[in-house]
Amino acid sequence: VTLAKNGVDVRLFEQNDHFGGKMMPVNEQGYHFDFGPNTITMPDVFREVVRIGGLDPDEELPFIKLDHHTRNQFKDGTVFDFSTDREFMREQLSHLDPKVCKKYDLFLNEIERLFNLSEKHFLHRTFSGWSDYLSLSLAKSMAKVRPLQSMDHFFKQYFSNPHILQALNRYSTYVGSSPYQTPATFAMIAHLELNEGVYYVRGGNTRIADSFVKAAEKQGAFLSKNTKVTKILTDGKRATGVELDNGDVAEADHIIVNGDLLKAVPELLPDVKRPHLSDKKLQSFDPSISAYVIMAGLDTNLEQLHHHHVLFSNNYQKEFVQLKAGDYAEQPTIYIGTSSKTDPELSPEGDNCFILVNAPALNEGQFDLQIYKELIYDHLAEAGIPIRKHLNVEKVLGPEQIETKFGAYRGSLYGPSSNSRFQAFMRPFNQSQDVDHLYFCGGSTHPGGGSPMVVLSGQNVANKILGKIVQIE
């Protein structure tokens, strides 16, 4: 959208039959599911793209703010709801964690500070090489965002109730990582949900992708579905075009790879042409977690379910140890997104439950997804959520399907994990160090995973090509 708006001849090739990557609609027998993302923050990021594309953001993207947005449920019957309503949050804290209730405003101020620093110095940058890290302002700001502290340790400075800590620690999974290893910088995600708010687009969050397609085509971009790129063509060290699976060649002055570069780069360029992103280098990255997904259409509406509902395990730390070891958690934390609670027209026959469990990135072992499904249904039934009894429609996807469908390295959702400071802050660059005029955007590069970050990544690369990146000091 950004490039086409500025007069660039843009051609986009997508291997799937939909645009938007993991922002994929799934429609089964009258039930609509958003494969992802179910939780939307930073709505202005999406609205701005639509505005640049010459469309009315209010008409294209009717965002609904969910004030009490996430029900956190625990094995002992404790319930704790996340909300942007500070008084509502203090009331809950007064019962669950009374000693720290007075610290809540200090906590909100600190996570806002972390976000503001990140937005000013990091989110709107592209990184083309190590020299881009030598900015004095960037170094100073990096030192101020708690890079040496873990997310779990940071939250423990403010809260003591284990259930509240567990609910907050789940924010690390938004970047596919462990709260016990992820830098505290990413606690800024809590700011987006607890200060700014969680949103939903009426008609389904996948309307965001639909509106981007409409905006791009309005600005003259050519978009082609069901068209797989098989090779990046080069002349010496310069990218010159791409070869498609039908044998056609599309010449280009600039090429942007918007996909998981850990998988896309070795498929599109031979190892000899990319010493800075060699197979050995790419395989050294620790991938983010994957997902095990059940899309369940029910024959009824379960009153106990909320739009965003999380059923936590008893031992969160053990869960991440098992995932790190390449194993599925014996007692997983289960997320259920039921958008029909806010938008009943999406699923008039009953609830449209999008059930997601953290899964390890693919390894060589085999795993029975059907047995695991029954385990998840058992845990839900024990928690008073009888999904199995009310099934009308069921569709299951695991890491293998995610790898195939979305070109995701080992099925990981966010490219490299943020389980180390190096991978959290020094992700693969937005511009190739080996091939001129080749760029990368998306969740596997800067600024990181999550749909708002992915959009900013694309805009940053577009502005870099257009010569509009302003040095931030």
C-alpha positions in Angstrom: 0.0 0.0 0.0 2.7 2.5 1.0 4.9 1.8 -2.1 2.0 1.9 -4.5 0.7 5.1 -3.0 4.1 6.6 -3.9 3.9 5.6 -7.5 5.9 2.4 -7.4 4.8 -0.4 -9.7 4.1 -3.2 -7.1 3.5 -6.9 -7.9 2.7 -9.2 -5.0 2.8 -13.0 -5.3 1.1 -15.2 -2.6 1.2 -19.0 -2.6 -2.1 -19.4 -0.8 -5.7 -18.8 -2.0 -6.0 -15.9 0.5 -4.0 -12.8 1.3 -2.9 -12.0 4.8 -0.8 -15.0 5.9 -1.8 -16.2 9.3 -4.6 -13.6 9.3 -6.7 -16.3 7.5 -10.4 -16.7 7.6 -11.8 -20.2 8.1 -15.5 -20.8 7.3 -16.9 -24.2 8.1 -20.7 -25.0 7.8 -21.9 -21.6 8.9 -19.1 -21.0 11.5 -16.5 -18.2 11.0 -13.1 -18.5 12.6 -10.2 -16.0 12.5 -7.2 -18.3 12.4 -5.2 -15.4 13.7 -4.8 -13.0 15.2 -7.6 -13.2 17.7 -6.4 -10.4 19.9 -5.9 -7.0 18.3 -4.0 -4.1 19.8 -2.7 -0.8 18.3 -5.7 -0.3 15.9 -4.3 3.0 14.6 -1.5 1.1 12.9 -4.0 -0.7 10.7 -6.2 2.4 10.3 -3.2 4.3 8.9 -2.6 1.8 6.2 -6.2 1.9 5.1 -6.1 5.7 5.2 -2.9 5.8 3.0 -4.7 3.5 0.6 -7.4 6.1 0.1 -10.2 4.4 2.0 -12.3 5.4 5.1 -10.8 3.6 8.1 -14.1 3.9 10.1 -16.0 2.2 7.3 -13.5 -0.5 6.4 -12.4 -1.4 10.0 -15.2 -1.0 12.5 -13.1 -1.6 15.7 -14.9 -2.5 18.9 -13.0 -2.0 22.2 -13.4 -4.8 24.7 -13.1 -3.1 28.1 -13.1 -6.3 30.3 -11.3 -8.2 27.6 -9.7 -11.5 29.0 -11.0 -14.0 31.5 -8.1 -15.8 33.3 -9.3 -19.0 34.9 -7.2 -21.2 37.3 -7.4 -24.8 38.4 -8.4 -23.8 42.0 -11.5 -21.9 40.8 -9.8 -18.4 41.0 -10.9 -16.0 38.2 -9.1 -12.8 37.3 -10.2 -10.6 34.4 -7.9 -8.2 32.5 -9.4 -4.8 31.8 -8.5 -1.2 30.9 -10.8 -0.1 33.7 -8.3 0.7 36.5 -10.9 0.8 39.3 -12.2 -2.6 38.2 -8.6 -3.9 38.3 -7.9 -2.4 41.7 -11.1 -4.0 43.1 -9.9 -7.5 41.9 -6.4 -6.8 43.2 -7.7 -5.8 46.6 -9.0 -9.4 47.1 -6.2 -11.3 45.3 -3.1 -9.3 46.0 -4.0 -6.6 48.5 -0.4 -5.6 49.4 0.4 -4.6 45.9 -2.9 -3.0 45.0 -1.4 0.5 45.6 1.5 -0.3 43.2 -0.9 -0.8 40.3 -0.6 2.8 39.0 3.2 2.6 39.2 3.1 -0.6 37.3 1.0 0.9 34.5 3.3 3.9 34.3 6.4 1.7 34.0 5.0 -0.5 31.2 3.8 2.6 29.4 7.4 4.0 29.7 8.8 0.8 28.2 6.4 1.0 25.3 7.1 4.7 24.6 10.8 4.2 24.5 10.4 1.2 22.2 8.1 3.1 19.9 10.3 6.2 19.7 13.7 4.4 19.2 13.0 0.9 17.8 9.6 0.2 16.2 10.0 2.6 13.2 13.5 1.7 12.3 14.9 -0.7 9.7 18.2 -2.5 10.4 20.5 -3.2 7.5 23.7 -4.1 9.3 25.6 -3.9 12.6 26.4 -0.2 12.2 22.7 0.6 12.6 23.1 -0.4 16.3 25.8 2.2 16.9 23.4 5.1 17.3 24.0 6.7 20.7 20.3 7.4 21.2 19.5 3.7 20.4 22.1 2.5 22.9 20.8 4.8 25.6 17.2 3.8 25.0 18.1 0.1 25.0 19.7 0.5 28.4 16.5 1.9 29.7 14.1 -0.9 28.6 15.3 -3.5 31.1 17.1 -5.8 28.6 18.9 -7.7 31.3 15.9 -8.6 33.4 13.4 -11.4 32.6 9.7 -10.7 32.1 8.9 -12.9 35.1 11.3 -11.1 37.4 10.0 -7.7 36.3 6.4 -8.7 37.1 7.5 -10.0 40.5 8.6 -6.5 41.4 4.9 -5.4 41.5 2.9 -8.5 42.2 3.1 -11.5 44.5 -0.1 -13.6 43.8 1.0 -16.6 41.6 -2.2 -16.5 39.5 -1.7 -12.8 38.6 1.9 -13.5 37.8 1.0 -16.4 35.6 -1.6 -14.3 33.7 0.9 -11.5 33.1 3.6 -13.9 32.1 1.4 -15.2 29.3 2.3 -12.0 27.4 5.6 -13.7 26.5 3.7 -16.1 24.3 2.6 -13.2 22.1 6.2 -13.3 20.8 6.4 -17.1 21.0 8.7 -17.2 24.0 9.1 -18.1 27.6 8.5 -15.5 30.4 11.4 -16.9 32.3 13.9 -16.0 29.5 12.2 -13.2 27.5 13.6 -9.7 28.3 11.4 -7.5 30.5 11.2 -5.1 27.6 8.3 -7.1 26.2 6.3 -6.3 29.3 5.3 -3.4 27.1 2.7 -5.8 25.6 0.9 -5.5 28.9 0.7 -1.7 28.3 -1.1 -2.3 25.0 -3.8 -4.5 26.7 -4.1 -2.8 30.1 -3.6 0.8 29.2 -4.5 1.1 25.5 -7.0 -1.7 25.1 -7.9 -4.9 23.2 -10.0 -4.5 20.0 -12.0 -6.6 17.7 -13.1 -5.8 14.1 -16.9 -6.4 13.6 -17.2 -9.1 10.9 -13.9 -10.8 12.0 -10.4 -9.6 12.4 -9.5 -11.0 9.0 -11.3 -7.9 7.6 -8.0 -6.1 8.3 -6.3 -8.2 5.5 -9.3 -7.7 3.3 -9.1 -3.9 3.7 -5.4 -4.0 3.0 -6.0 -5.8 -0.3 -8.7 -3.3 -1.2 -6.3 -0.4 -0.4 -3.4 -1.9 -2.3 -5.5 -2.5 -5.4 -7.0 1.0 -5.2 -3.5 2.4 -5.4 -2.7 0.3 -8.4 -0.8 -2.7 -7.0 -1.1 -6.0 -8.8 -1.9 -8.9 -6.4 -1.7 -12.5 -7.5 -3.0 -15.4 -5.4 -2.1 -19.1 -5.8 1.2 -18.1 -7.2 4.3 -19.5 -5.5 7.7 -17.9 -5.9 10.4 -20.5 -6.3 13.6 -18.6 -6.8 15.1 -15.1 -6.4 17.1 -14.2 -9.5 20.3 -12.4 -9.2 22.9 -10.8 -11.5 26.2 -10.8 -9.6 25.3 -9.4 -6.2 22.1 -7.7 -7.3 18.6 -9.1 -7.1 16.9 -8.8 -10.5 13.6 -10.6 -10.2 11.8 -13.8 -9.2 10.9 -17.0 -10.9 7.4 -18.4 -10.3 6.2 -22.0 -10.0 4.7 -21.8 -13.5 8.2 -20.9 -15.0 7.4 -17.3 -15.5 9.9 -14.6 -14.5 9.0 -11.3 -13.0 11.8 -8.7 -13.2 12.1 -6.2 -10.5 14.3 -3.3 -9.2 13.6 -4.3 -5.6 12.4 -7.5 -4.0 10.8 -7.8 -0.5 10.4 -11.2 1.1 7.4 -10.9 3.4 7.5 -14.3 5.1 9.5 -16.3 7.6 13.0 -15.7 6.3 14.4 -18.7 8.3 12.5 -20.9 5.8 12.0 -18.6 2.8 15.6 -17.6 2.3 17.1 -21.1 1.9 14.3 -22.0 -0.4 14.8 -19.0 -2.7 18.5 -18.4 -2.7 21.4 -21.0 -2.8 23.7 -21.1 0.2 26.7 -19.8 -1.7 25.0 -16.4 -2.4 24.1 -15.6 1.2 27.1 -16.1 3.6 25.5 -13.7 6.2 22.4 -15.8 6.2 23.9 -19.2 5.5 22.1 -22.5 6.3 24.3 -22.9 9.3 23.5 -19.4 10.5 19.7 -19.8 10.0 19.7 -23.1 11.8 21.4 -21.6 14.8 18.4 -19.5 15.6 16.1 -20.8 18.4 12.6 -20.8 16.8 9.6 -19.5 18.6 6.9 -21.8 19.8 4.3 -23.2 17.5 0.6 -23.8 18.1 -1.9 -26.7 18.3 -5.3 -25.3 17.2 -8.8 -26.7 17.4 -11.6 -24.7 15.7 -14.8 -26.0 17.3 -18.3 -24.9 16.2 -20.8 -25.6 19.0 -24.5 -26.3 18.9 -25.1 -23.9 21.8 -23.8 -20.8 23.4 -21.9 -21.5 26.6 -22.6 -18.7 29.1 -19.4 -19.3 31.1 -17.2 -18.6 28.0 -15.9 -15.1 27.4 -14.6 -13.6 24.1 -11.0 -14.1 25.3 -10.8 -16.9 27.9 -7.6 -18.6 29.2 -7.5 -21.7 31.3 -4.1 -21.9 33.0 -2.1 -24.9 34.0 -0.9 -25.5 37.6 2.8 -25.3 36.7 3.6 -22.7 34.1 7.3 -23.0 34.4 7.2 -26.8 33.8 5.1 -26.1 30.7 7.8 -24.0 29.1 10.5 -26.4 30.1 8.7 -29.1 28.2 8.1 -26.9 25.2 11.8 -26.0 25.2 12.7 -29.7 25.2 10.5 -30.2 22.1 7.6 -31.8 24.0 4.0 -31.0 24.3 2.9 -29.9 27.8 1.3 -32.6 29.8 -1.0 -30.0 31.4 -1.2 -27.1 28.8 -2.5 -23.6 29.3 -5.5 -23.4 26.9 -6.7 -20.2 25.2 -10.2 -20.0 23.8 -11.2 -17.2 21.5 -15.0 -17.0 20.9 -15.6 -13.9 18.7 -19.3 -14.7 18.5 -19.6 -13.5 22.1 -19.1 -10.0 20.7 -20.3 -10.6 17.1 -23.1 -13.3 17.2 -23.8 -13.0 13.4 -20.5 -14.8 12.8 -21.8 -18.0 14.2 -25.6 -18.0 14.6 -25.9 -21.7 15.5 -23.6 -21.5 18.5 -20.2 -20.5 19.8 -17.2 -20.4 17.4 -14.4 -21.5 19.7 -10.8 -21.0 18.5 -8.8 -23.2 20.9 -5.1 -22.6 21.0 -2.4 -24.4 23.0 1.3 -23.7 22.9 3.2 -26.4 20.9 6.9 -27.0 20.4 8.5 -26.2 17.1 8.6 -29.3 14.9 11.3 -31.8 15.5 12.0 -35.3 14.1 9.6 -37.1 16.5 6.0 -38.1 15.8 3.1 -36.9 17.9 -0.5 -38.0 17.9 -2.5 -34.8 17.5 -5.8 -36.7 18.0 -4.9 -38.1 21.4 -3.8 -34.6 22.5 -7.1 -33.2 21.3 -8.9 -35.5 23.7 -6.6 -34.4 26.5 -7.5 -30.8 25.9 -11.2 -31.6 25.8 -10.7 -33.4 29.2 -9.1 -30.4 30.8 -11.8 -28.1 29.5 -14.6 -30.4 30.8 -12.9 -30.4 34.2 -13.0 -26.6 34.2 -16.7 -26.6 33.4 -16.3 -25.9 29.7 -17.9 -28.9 27.9 -16.7 -28.4 24.4 -16.8 -32.1 23.4 -20.5 -32.5 24.3 -21.6 -29.7 21.9 -19.4 -30.2 18.8 -21.0 -29.4 15.5 -17.9 -28.6 13.5 -14.3 -29.5 14.3 -11.1 -28.6 12.4 -7.6 -29.3 13.9 -4.2 -27.9 12.8 -0.8 -28.5 14.3 2.8 -27.3 13.7 3.2 -29.4 10.6 0.2 -27.8 8.9 1.3 -24.4 10.0 4.8 -25.0 8.5 3.2 -26.1 5.2 0.4 -23.5 4.9 2.4 -20.4 6.0 6.0 -21.3 5.1 6.8 -21.1 8.8 10.2 -22.5 9.9 9.5 -25.7 11.9 5.9 -24.4 12.3 7.1 -21.6 14.6 4.6 -18.7 14.8 7.0 -15.7 15.1 10.3 -16.7 13.5 13.2 -16.6 16.0 12.1 -16.6 19.7 12.9 -13.9 22.1 14.4 -16.3 24.6 17.7 -14.5 24.6 18.7 -10.9 24.5 20.5 -11.4 21.2 17.5 -12.8 19.4 15.1 -10.4 21.1 16.9 -7.3 19.9 19.1 -8.4 17.1 16.8 -10.2 14.8 17.8 -10.8 11.1 18.2 -7.5 9.4 15.5 -5.9 7.1 18.0 -5.6 4.3 20.2 -8.4 2.9 23.9 -8.0 3.5 24.7 -10.3 0.6 22.3 -9.4 -2.2 21.7 -5.7 -3.1 18.0 -4.5 -3.4 16.7 -7.5 -1.4 14.7 -6.7 1.7 12.9 -8.6 4.5 9.8 -7.7 6.5 7.4 -9.7 8.7 7.5 -11.3 12.1 10.9 -13.0 11.7 12.8 -9.7 11.3 12.5 -6.2 12.9 10.7 -5.0 14.8 9.3 -8.5 15.7 6.2 -10.7 15.9 2.5 -9.7 16.3 0.3 -8.2 13.6 0.9 -4.5 14.5 4.7 -5.1 14.4 4.4 -7.0 11.1 2.6 -4.0 9.6 5.2 -1.6 10.9 7.9 -3.8 9.5 6.4 -3.6 6.0 6.0 0.2 6.2 9.5 0.6 7.5 10.9 -1.3 4.5 8.7 0.6 2.1 9.9 3.9 3.5 13.5 2.7 3.4 13.2 2.0 -0.3 11.5 5.3 -0.9 14.3 7.1 1.0 11.9 8.4 3.6 13.5 6.9 6.7 14.5 9.7 9.0 17.3 9.0 11.4 15.9 8.9 14.9 18.0 10.7 17.5 
